[in-house]
Amino acid sequence: MSANFAILIGASAAIAALLALWAIVRHLQGKACEIHATADLWSGRRYACPDCGTAMDAGWVMLGKGAIWSSREQGPPGTFAHIGRALPNTISMSLRPAVNMAWRCPSCRLVLIDYTKLVKPAGRGGTA
């Protein structure tokens, strides 16, 4: 009788954990603004590197567990920073993850990221 009870408790805990994970994923998906990739996204979006002044290369960036940012006064995010603290539109839970538009200066190694929206991939090797 006690073995069955332990299995029931374990199964209930596993189901509760899966439901909590599902709720977190749904919450994060609801906060994201995803749009389809189009060539218009890049119109008028040329940036110069703030360090050297050369034109930055346009491209995409995927931010794993999201962009977790903290102010200089707060100090850097710690080891246990979680995705709940990520900037909006920097986490995609799709099987084909949406990405952020970004610009980089290869010589200065600076990156500029637009996180107003996530862009759904147009297709493999797409130029949008």
N, C-alpha and C positions, 0 to 999 in steps of 0.2 A: 504494500500500500504506500509506504513512504517513498519508494523508488518512482512510482507513478506520479506522486505529488511533486517530486523534485523535477521530473521531466516536464510536467505541466507548468511549473514555475519558470523553468529555463526557456521553454517555448514561448511563454507569455512575455518574458523579458526580451527575447529576440524579436518578437513581433512588435513590441513597443519601440524598440530601438530602430527597426526598419521604418515604422510609421513616423518617428521623429525625424529621421534622415530624409524621408520623402517630403515632409512638411518644410524642412529647411531648404531643400532643392527647389520646391515650388515657390517659396518666398523669394529666393534669389532670382529665379526666372521671371517672376512678376515685376521685379524692380528694373530689369534690363530693357533697354530700348534697342531692338534689333531691326535693321533695315536691309534691303537687298543691295548688293553691290552694283553700282552703275558708274559709268564714266563721269557723270555730272558731279559725283562726290569730290573729284579732284579739281574741278573748275575754280580758278582763282585762289588756289591753296598752294602757293609757293612761299617757302620760308627761307630766310637767311640765318645761318648759324650765329647765335649771339656772341660767340667767342671770336671767330675768324671772318665772319661776314660772307662766306661763300654759300652758294645755293645748297640746300639740304636735299638729300635723296628721299623721294616719297616711297612708301611701302606699307607693310602691315606688321603688327606686333601682337603676339598672343601672350597673355600674362598669367599663365598657370593658375595659381590660386587667387588671382586678381592683384591689382595694384594697391598695396597697403601703404598708406602715406601717413606720416605724422609730422607735425610742425617741428621746427628746429628747437623751439623751447621745450617741447615734450620729449625730445630725444628720439633716437631711431626705434622703429618697431622691434619688439623683442622676439625671442625664439618661439613663443607661444601665441603670436599674433594669428588670428583666425580669419577665415574668409568673411565673417560677419562684419569685419572692419574694413573690407576692401572698398575702394572708390566705386561709385555706381558705374555700370556699363563696362566693367573690366573683367567680369566672369561670365563665361558662356557654358551652359550645361548641356548643349546640344552634342549629338554624336559627331557631327561635323562642326566644330566650334566656330562661332562667330569671332571676329577679331577687331582690333582697333586700328584706325588709320594712324600712321606715324611717319615722322620724318627724322632722318639721322644725318649727322655730319661724320663721315668716316675718319677724317683727319683729327677732329677734336674728340670724337667718341661721345657726342651728345645726342640724346634722343628727345624728340618732342612728340607727345602722345595726345591724340584727340579722344577723350573719353565721353563725349556727348552722346555717343551711340556705339553700338556694336554692329559690324557689317557682316552679313551672312555671305559665305563664299559663293561666287558665281559659278564656279566649276574649276576643276584642276587646271592650273596654269592660266586662269582668266586674267585679263588685263584691266578689268574695271577698277 
